[in-house]
Amino acid sequence: MRILSLILVLALLTLTAPTRAAVNEVVGDGTAGSCTEDALRDAVKSLNDNNGGTITFNCGGAHTFPLTKQLKFNTANANYTLDGGGLITLDGQSDTRVIYTTPGRYLSLTVRNLSIINGRARDDAPGERAANQGGGIYSGYYNSLTVENVTFINNRAKAERHQYHGGGAIAIDTTSIVAIRDSAFIDNRSPNGGAINNLLSVLTIERSLFQSNVSTSPDPGGGGAIYNDAGKLTIKDSHIFDNTSANLGGGIFTWAHNVNGSYSGPTVIKNTVIDGNSAEHGGGLWKGGYYILKLKNSSVTNNTAIDVGGGISGTGPGKDFKIVNTTFAYNSVTTTGSAGALFSTGGSTIKSVTFAFNTVPNDGASVGGAIHAVATVKNTLFLGNTGGWNGIRGCFGTITNGGHNLQSPGDSCGGGIPIKDAVLNGTLEPARASLTFGQTQVLVPLPGSRPITPGPTARTSTSAA
């Protein structure tokens, strides 16, 4: 009886115990010496013990925290903010992951105004859900993550425990919501998603740079910058530059598959520049699965693939792309293959798009200097796309002429598309180095060129944001 009474008392005390309020912690007293790893860990512990809160810094100026183990946020339903004030760098020293959020806690973490460098995901215990993913940040399932004005440099994920794992900078686990704004991802690396690996979650990226990231898995997977596995992906006003995949999607890999009877997705990309990326298949982007990827007000330029889809590639089994007001220029396939700019087996709709100066090898077996596709095109210009078995084969596949299209020189696309002289300035404008977020690149028609001559033909090269 006494034992039962004690249990009841303890239960009542538990039910009536007040919830601890979130706290604000400042790391440092204005001197560099006060900003130690231990002081930062004490602040994280305080937030974990008090239902979240905000950590800021007072280190007397710019300061780097060399870390010996990851910072772990783990309180259920807590809201955390880590704000570096533009002065703080968290350095994993090529030895540890930098930030970890415990899976299944429904917690929210905001990281802003700092840098995360040299993170390494490689020492998770056997059975640990993170599985050596996310060298900079591992965001556990059912959690949310917001990243604002954060720079990720030289983060790595070993991610060897599953063939689709990765995320050199960030790994996003199932059923999460993640927003990334005004951030940069440079020289990060993993098997899938050199910068980001997103699994079955909602990921929104705005005004961010992805440059020189690498996905290393030769088969399967890819995504030099971003690997999206059955998640809802939106990219706006961003730059995807010089990323590399050993397999699919030099810049972006995005896939949707059957999840409980329905297909995930979609992927939407707007006002974004995809330039200088490379892969075996889909130099700038590779898309698979039953959904339509929407690409609008963007430019896809200077990307290369070894065999198929120098610019972007869609392999169905459903319809692939809806592309509007976008420029494809100077994309290429480097060995015998097809589709210098666009490959689409599932079917695509193309409106107000310029395909110019894209190439495949002139080797008698390659096809589609511009596109190899099942596609309906409208208000679109094909200019100077070369290569393939007859040297000027701009299009290959089933091309439906939706009207107000032009091709030059000669009949390289068929479909009854009119052949007219169309002269574009061969220089992409503005230059990449001067681009701001939201701007994209175009090839400007020269005076007197058919695309800008008054008449029924609508504009064809207007990729500005």
N, C-alpha and C positions, 0 to 999 in steps of 0.2 A: 504493500500500500504506500509506504514512504517513497519507494522508487517511482511508483506511478505519479504521486503528487509532485515529486521533483521534476519529472518529465513534463508535466502540465505547466509548472511554473516556468521552466526553460522555454517551452513553446510560446507562452504568453509574452515573455521578455523579448523573444525573437520577433513576434508579430508587432510589438509596440515600439521596437527600437527605431529611432529616427534615422532617415536616410541622410547620409553625409552630403553636404553641399559641395559643389565643385569649387576648386581653389585656383588662385593665380600664383605662380611661382616665378621668381626672377633669379636666374643663374648669374652669379657674379656680383661684386660690389664696386665695379668700375675699374678693376684692374685685371690684367691678363692672368696673373697668378691665381686669382680667385675662380677662374673659369676652368675647372678641372673635370675630368670624366666622372669622378665621384660626385661632384656637385650636380652635374647634369643627371646622373642616375638617382640621386636623392630627390630631385624635382619630379622625375618620372614616377618614382615610388609614391610621392605625396599625391600626385594626381590619381594613380591607381587606387590609393587608399581612400580617396575622397570624391569618388564619382566623377572623375575627370576634371577639366579646367584648362588653363592656358599657361604655357611656359614661354617666357621672353628672356632676353639676355642683356647683361650690362657688363661687358668685358673690356671697356675702354677703347673700343675700336674693332677692326676686323680680327676674327679669331677662329682658329681651327681646333676642333676637338678630335684628337686621335682616339678611336674606340677600340677596345679589346673584346667586346661582345655586343650583341645587338641590343637596341633599346626596345623594350617590350611593353606594349599597351594592351591591357587585358581585362578591364572592368566592364561587365555587361551593361549595356544601355548607356554607357558614358559618352560624353562629347569631349574630345581632346583637341587642343590647338598647340602646334609647335611653330613659333614665329621667330625667325632669325633676324628680322629687321634689316635684311640685306647685308649683314656683316658676318654671318656664321657659316662655317663649313663643317660638316660631319664627315669624318674620314674613316672608312673601314679598314684602312691600311692593307688592303689586298688580303685580308685575313678573316673578316667577319661581315655578315649582313649588317646593315645599318639600322633598319626599323622593321619591327614585326608586330602585327596585330593578331591576337589570338582568334582562331576561327570560331564562328558560331556565337559570338557575343553580342551581335547587333549594336556594336559600338561605332562611333564616327570619329575619324581622325582627319584634321586639316593640317597640312604641312605647307608653310609659306615662307618666302623671302629668305631662302638659304640655299646652300649647295650640298649635294650628296655625292661623294667621290670614293673611288676605290673600294666599293662594297664587294663582298664575295659571299655567295650562297653555296656552301660546300660541306658543312659539318652537321647538318640536321640528323638527329637520331633516327635509326630505322623505325618506320611506322609514323614518323612525324609528317603531318599533312603538308607542310610547306615543301618537303621533298627537294631541298636544295634549289628552290626557285626564288627569284626576286633578290638580286644582289644588293640593290638599294633599299627597296621596300617590298615586303610580302604582306598583302592585304588579305586576311583570312575570309572565308566564306561567311555570308550574311552580314558583313560589315560594310561601311561606306568610307570612301577616301576622297578627299579634295586636295589637289596639288596646285598651288598658285605661286608663280614666280620662283620656281625651283630649277636649278641646273644640276643635271645628272651627268657625271663624267667618269668613264673608265670603271663602270660597275660590271660584274660578271656573275653568271649563274651556271653552276655545273649541271644541274637539272638532268641527271642521268637515269632517274628511276622510272621515267615514262617517256615514250617516244615523242609525245607532243608537249612536254613541259619546257619551260624556259623563263624568259623575262630577265634580261641582264640588269635593267634598272628597276622595273616594277613587275611583279606577278600578281594578278588579280584572280582570286579564287571564286568559286561558283556563287551565283545569286547575290552579287554585290552591285553597288552603284558607285561609279568613279567619275570624277570630273577633273580634267587637267587643263589649266589655263596659263598662258603667258610663261611657258616653261621651255627648257632646252634639254635635249637628250643627245649627247655627243660621245661617240666612241664607247658604247656599251655593247656587250656580247653575251649570247647564250645560244643553245641549240635551236630554239624557236622563239622568235621575237627578240631581236638583239636588244631593243629598248624595253618593249612592253609585251607581255603575254596575258591575254584576256580570255578567261574561260567562263562562258555562260553568264555573262554579266553585262550591265549597261555601262558603256564607256563613251564619254564625250570629251573631245579634244578641241581646244580653241586657241588660236594665236600662239602656236608652239612650233619649235624647230626640232627636227629629227635629222641628225647628220652623222655620217660615218659610223653607223651602227651595223653589226654583223650578226646574222644567224648562221650557225655552223653545221646544222644537221643536214647531211646529204640526202636523206630519205627516211621518213616522209617529212612534211612540214616546211617551214621557211619563215618568211617575214623578217627581212633585214632590220626594219625599224619596229613594225607592229605585227603581232600575230593575234588574230581574232578568231577564236574557236567557238562558234555558235553563240556569240554575244551580239548585242545591239550596238553597233559602232557608228558614231557620228564624228566627222572631222571637218572643221571649219577654219578658214583663214589661216592656214598653216603651211609650213614648208617641209617637204620630205626630200632631202638632198643626200646623194652619194652613199646610200646604204647598200648593203650587199647580202644576198642570200645564196647559200650553197645549193639550194633547191628551188623553191617556189616563192615568187613575190619579193623582188629586191627591196622595195619600199614597204609594201603592205601585203600580208596574207590574210584573207578573210573567207570564212567557211560557215555554212549553215547546214545542220543535219536534223534528222527527225528526233525531237525530244518529246516524249509522251504524246506522240501522235500529231504534233504540229512542228513547223519549221521556225527556227529562231531567225533573228535578223530584224530589220534589214541593215545594210550599210549605206550611209549617205555621206558624200564628200562634196563640199562646196568651197569655192574661192580658195583653192589650194594648189600649190605648185609641187608637182612630182617630177624631179629633175635629177639626172645623173646616177640613177640607181641601176643595179645589175643583178641578174639571177640566171639560172638555167632556163626557167620558164616563167614568163611574166616579169620583165625587167623592172617595171615600175610598180606593178600590182598584179596579184593573182587572186581570182575569185572562184569559188565552187559552191554548189548546193542550190536548193530550190528557193531562190529569191532573186529579186532584181536589184542590182547595185545601181544607185543613182549618183551620177557624176555631173556636176553643174558648175559653170563659171570658173573653170579650172584650166591648167595647162599641164601637159604631159610631154616632157621634152628630154632629149639626150639620154634616154634610158636604153639599156642593152640586155638582150637575152641570148643565150647560147643557141637555143633551137626554136622557140616559139614565143610570139608575143613580146616584141621588144618594148612596147609601151605598156599595155595591159593585156591580161588574158583571162577569159572566162571559159570554163569547161562544163557548164551545165550542172546537172542534167535538166534544170529548168531554164527559163530565159535568163540572160546574163546582165545586160546593161541598158540603162536609159541615160543617154549622154546628151547634154544640152550646152551650147555656147562654150565650147572647149577647144583648145588648140592642141593638136598632136604634131610635133615637129622634131626632126632629127633623131627619132628613135630607130633602133636597128636590131636585126638578128645577125649574129656573127658567123654561124656555120650553117650548113644546109638545113633549111627549116621554112617557117612561114610567118607572115604577119609582122611586118616591121613596126606597125603602130598598135593594131588591135586584132586580137584573136577571140572569136566568139562562136562556139558550136551550138549554144542553146537558143540563140536569137537575140537581137538587140535592136533598139530604136535610136536613131542618131539624128539630131536636129541642130542646125546652126553651128556646125563644127568645121574646122580646118584640119585637113591632113596634108602636110607639106614636108617634102624632103626626107621621108622615112624610107628605109632600105632593107632589103634582104639580099643575100649573095646572088650574084648573076652567074649561077653555076649550072643552069639547065634543069635543076630539080626543085629549087626553092620557089615559093609562090607568095603573092600578096605583099608587094612593097609597102602598101598602106594597111590593108585589112584582109584577113582571111575569116569570113564570117557569113552567117545567115543574118541579114540586117536590112532594115528599111531606113533609107537616108533621105533627108529633106533639108533644103537650104544649106547645103554642104559643099565645100570646095576640096577637090583632090588635085594637088599640084606637085609635080616633080618627084613623085614617089617612084623608086626604081628597084631593079633587080628581078630575079625570077627567070623563068625559062625563056622569055622573050625580051628581057632587059628593061621593059617599062610596065610590067604587069602591076598596076596599082592595087587592083582588087581581085580577090579570088573567093569563090563561094556563091551563095545566092543573094544577090544584091537587088533590092526592090527600090526603084526610083520613085520617091514620094513627091518629087517636084522641086523646082528652083535649085537644082544642083548644077555644078560646073566641074569639068575635068580638063586638065592640061598637063603636058602636051599629048595629043593623040587620044585614042580610045583605050585607056588603060583600065577602065572599070566596067564598061559595057552598060547594060540596063537602060540604054537609050539616054544616058546622061549627056547633055550637050557638051560639045568640045569647043571651048573658047579660050582665047589667050587670057591668061590671068597672071599678072606679074605682082609678086609680093617682094617687099624688102626682105632680103634673106636673113636679116639680123633680128633676133628675138628682142622685143622691147617691153618694159625696161630691162636693162641688164640685171642679171641675177643678184649681183652684189648690191644693187640699189633697191631691191624689192622690199616693200614693207608688207606686214601681214595684211591679207585681204587683196593685195595686188596679184595679178597673174600675168603671164607673158603672152604676147601676140606677135604675129607677123603682119605688118601694116601694108595694105595694098598701095602701090605706087599710083600717082595721078594718071587717070585715063585707063586704069586697069578695070577689067570687066566687073569684079565684085563691087566696085563703088560707083559704076556708071548708073545714072538714074534709070529706073525702069522697074519691071515687076520682080526682078530677082532681089531677094532679101539679103540682108547683111550676112556675111559668112565668117568673119574673123573678128569677133568682138568678145574676147575672153576676159575683159576687164571686170573687176569685181562689181 
